[in-house]
Amino acid sequence: MSQKEAKYQFEAVFNHATIGMIIADSEGKIKQFNRFAETQFGYSENEVIGESIEMLLPSKMRERHIQHRNHFVKAPSNRAMGVGRDLFAKRKDNTVFPVEISLSHFKEGDEGFVIAFIIDISVRKRNEAELTESTERIKVINTELEQKVDSRTKMLRETLAELEASKDDLQKALKKERELGDLKSRFVTLASHEFRTPLSTILSSASLIGKYTTEEQDSKRQKHVERIKEAVNNMRDILEDFLSLGKLEEGQIDVNMESLSNEELKDELYRVVNSMEQLCKPGQKIDLDCTVVGSVRLDKKLMGNVLSNLLSNAIKFSPENSKIQLSCEMDKNVFHFLVKDSGMGISVEDQQHLFERFFRAQNASNIQGTGLGLNIVSKYLELMGGKIQCESEINRGTTFLIEIPQ
């Protein structure tokens, strides 16, 4: 290959690279500045040629960089991306951004040159910060929950001391303490298991996002952003179940029974349906049929939570292109509500334990969930004086029947 051909190929690679590339001489003067670097820093090549490389650094870092540069010139060696330090660069508009820089060196005659490969890692740093913040919040919540369980255990032990005179009462208290310890153990195990999958998804996606730096790779970046959002939403749902259970256990749920006209009832139903349709799989549809004519007395907030939970389960356990039926009617001063799907169904054996805390049906073990949702639903209905029943067959769907006396 001729020298002319080699020079042409080098210039082609240099100018069309999808990474910032800067060549400087041994005195730190910029000799070449590729097109991607122009985009990164906002300078044209003519504006920087012959200028000191320190013009691309924040002012407070320039003096130290000169020392590093002089040391590198005296003992040049190839250096991998951002080894051992946080690096920053400055654009023409004076904005500072984090970077990874790899250095290499070569000689042309007696003159030595340094070539820097520069990557803008702003998106990665931002995602790492958000992940760290989310992790810290989860740690705080877990600590608070542990403290709450420890506090209840302490209260129980104080109660046991007062009941020592009664054998029967003492045995009941001991049994309750064992149940509380079992609840604590199961909660810690469940929380650890359920958080591990979304946290792993967030961590892996956040790491991969930083590798997609060009406009052509925007679809790949967006894919990982959506994975992070989905994982965070899963974690939020898990926390909502835990917090709802805690409020129910402590009797902190206030019941506000109010009379709703049929128009107000339908408005509330449509609100819940519209919210849940965003979770539907491709082709899934929620059909709403409400024949109530008069008014209905219930707690609107609790009822909304009940419907959201049942519809969420119907969506989760039903296939694509399936229909979910939602209907209500009034019969002999009893408000009836029905949620029906055509999903995987529940065995007769599992139906006996369906509303127990932490229970998961055998055919749902590979689907994410806490096993608390239906227990919370049944507790909410009890607060409104209602009840819930389940009718289901394997692979033929499930129907939940709700009754609230008026």
Buried (B, 14 or more C-beta within 10 A) or exposed (E): EEEEEEEEEEEEEBEEBEBBBBBBBBEBBBBBBBBBBBEBBBBEBEBBEEBBBBBBBBEEBBEEBBEEBEEBBEEBEEBEBBEEEEBEBBBBEEEBBBBBBBBBBEEEEEEEBBBBBBBBBEBBBEBBEBBEEBBEEBEEBBEEBBEBBEEBBEEBEEBBEEBEEEEEBBEEBEEEBEEBEEBBEEBBEBBEEBBEEBBEBBBBBBBBBBEBBEEEEEEBBEEBBEBBEBBBEBBEBBBBBBEBBBEBBEEEBEEEEEEBEBEBBBEBBEEBBEEBBEEBEEEBEBEBEBEBEEBBBBBBBBBBBBBBBBBBBBBBBBEEEBBBBBBBBBEEEEBBBBBBBBBBBBEEEBBEEBBEBBBBBEBBEEEEBBBBBBBBBBBBBEBBBBEBEBEBEBEEBBBBBBBBEB
